[in-house]
Amino acid sequence: MFEFLGITPQALYSQLLVGLINGSFYAVLSLGLAVIFGMLNIINFAHGAQYMMGAFIAWMGLTQLGGWLGDSTLQINYWAMLLIAPLLTAAIGIAIERTMLSRLYKLDHLYGLLLTFGLALIIEGLFRYFYGVSGQPYEIPEVLQGALNLGFMFLPKYRAWVIVASLSVCFATWYMIERTKLGSYLRAGTENPRLVQAFGINVPLMITLTYGFGVALAAFAGVLAAPIFTVSPLMGADLIIVVFAVVVIGGMGSILGSIVTGLGLGLIEGLTKVFYSEASAVVIFVIMVIVLLVRPAGLFGRER
Amino acid sequence: MNADTELLRVTGLHAFYGDSHILHGMDFVVNRGEVVTLLGRNGAGRTTTLRAILGLTGTRSGSIMVNGRETIAMATHDIAHLGIGYCPEERGIFSALSAEENLLLPPAVASGGMTLAEIYTMFPNLQERRNSPGMRLSGGEQQMLAIARILRTGAKLLLLDEISEGLAPVIVQMLAGVIRELKSRGYTIVIVEQNFRFAAPLADRHYVIEHGRIVETVTMNELAAKMDRLHLLLGI
C-alpha cells in the first residue's frame, strides 16, 4: 500500500500496534489524572511514581517475597497482583491524601503540584537507592506468552491483553462516572463540593476515595506495563511527561477526553515512527503547543 | 416555648468568612410547621445565617439546636442528615447533570420524602425537561428544580434563599403557591427574601436582620401595626 514510500505493511501494522499499546497506557494514566484533578483540583505529579510502584509491587510479589519470607516457592502471581498492587498503592495514596494533600485544597493548584512533585522525587529516589537504575525483568504470565497469527501480522498475546484490559478499565471508569448514581455525586462534587456536602453527602470521604481510585488506576497501568517495559525506578518519570502533554491536549479533568486523546496520541506517535521516525519523540509536544494556542482549554475541556 | 414545638433554635451565633465577622450574635427560633422569613438589606447577614446553620461558613460559634441536637461542632453532611434541605441563592443546579439527575442527586436524609410522581405533579415543567442538561433550563425551571430536589429527601426543615429573585411575576406567584402547599403539608420553612411583598403573606413571623443580628421580630398579626418600622429598616 505504502510501498512507494519505502514502507512495508508489516512495519506500519507493528508501529500502529506499538502506538495502540502506548496509547492504552496514556489513556489509563491520563484518566487517573483527570479523575483526581476533577475532584481534588490537584495536579497529581506523583502519578508516574505511583505507576512505577504498581510495577515494582508486582515484581516484588513475584521475585522477592519468597526470599524475604524465607520460602522461595512463595510468590504472588501476575493475576493476583493486578488487584493487590493497585489496592496497596491506593492505600499509600490515601495516607498521603489524608496527611498532606487535604491541607492544600483551599490553595492554588500550584501547591498541590509542588507537593506531589516532591513526593514523586522522594519515592523514585528511595526505589533508586534500594534497587538501582537498571531495570528488573518481569516474565509474561504463561497463558499470555506467544503470538496470534492474524494473517497480515503476528500479534503478541500479551500486547493484545494490555489493550483489552486498559480499554475495559477505561470504559468501566467512564461508565461509573457518567452513568451511575455514584458518578453523579462525583460530577456534582467536581462542580460544587460544598453544596453536595450540604445535601448530606460525605464529600471529604468521597475526595479521599477518589484520590485512592486515581492512584489505583496508575498502579494498575504499572502492573500491565511490568512485562513490557523493564521495571525500573524511573519508568514513571519517563512516561509521565508525555501523559501530562496528553492531559493538556485532551483538556484537564475531562474523562472521555483523556481516554480518546490518550489512544489517539499513541496512534499518532506510532504513525510518526513509520513515516518520519525522527519526529516521533516530539510529535505529541508539537500537537500540545498547537492545541494550547488554538484551544487553551484542550480539545475536550470546557472554557472556564 | 418548649422543645416539642421548636425545630430550630439559634443562640448567640457568630460566623466568619476568613477574617470578616458577618454574624454578631444571632438569636431566633423556628417552630415546627412555621414559615419564617429573614429580612434585611443586602449584606445584613441573611444568606450567611442559612449557610452558617449548615456549617458552610468559616468559623462559627454560639449554638444551633436542630430538633433538640447541638450542631455547632458537626460536619456539614451530618447536619444535613438531621433533616435539613437547602436551596442556595445561586440555585446550585449542576450543569454536568441532567434535570432528573439533579432531582435525584440529594440522598434521603429522613423518611417521608415526596415521590418523583408527586414532585412532577407539583412542578409539571420539570417532567417535560427531565432529560435536559441542568444548564439549559430557564431561570424559573432552575429555581423549581432547586426546590423540588430537596423535597425528595424527606427533609422537614427547608432553608430557601431568595427563591423569587429575578423571576417573572407568574413564576413568583406559582412559587408562593408551592410554599403554601408545603406549609399545609407540615414543612417548616425559613425563607431569606428581598421581595417583601412575596414573603409578607406567606410567613407566620418575620425576623429583621441588621449588621448580623436580629433587630426586630414581627408576627403576622403585628404586621400592619409595625409596617412603618419595617419600611424604615428595610428601606422599602
Interface residues (C-beta under 8 A of the other chain):
Chain A: K181 S184 Y185 R187 A188 T190 E191 N192 R194 L195 V196 Q197 A198 F199 G200 I201 N202 V203 P204
Chain B: L54 L56 A75 T76 H77 A80 H81 Y86 P88 G92 F94 S95 A96 L97 E101 L104 L105 P106 P107 V109 I150 T153
